[in-house]
Amino acid sequence: MGRFNFNNHEVNRGNKSSDLDIKRLSRELVNKPSSSFKSKPKSKSNSYKVGVALYFMSGQIYKTPEFTVDDIYDALQQNKRWLDQENGGAINLGYVVRYNPYKFYERENHGRA
């Protein structure tokens, strides 16, 4: 015996009418206010820092607030292949496929210590 046992379920195959009123259900769907379908806007703080999102050939995405789109553009115009970071790392611009601005919003503390 399997996990579900449907043999004890009574089915009225001869009776085509069911307990569901299709007209009433369709009226409820049509008359439902449109405001219930909209999602509530998420509250975001308006303070943010503009950084950059770098897309590499391997499919990786690197987001950093340390550089801007203008910094990347200037480095590419000067034929610089490496961008030095403040933490001691470096970004190889030779493998960057595209880049766009990215907004870093400040996180709210939710009572965490």
Secondary structure, 3 states (H helix, E strand, C coil): CCCCCCCCCCCCCCCCCCCCCHHHHHHHHHCCCHHHHCCCCCCCCCCEEEEEEEEECCCCEEEECCCCHHHHHHHHHCCCCEEECCCCCEEEHHHEEEEEEEEEECCCCCCCC
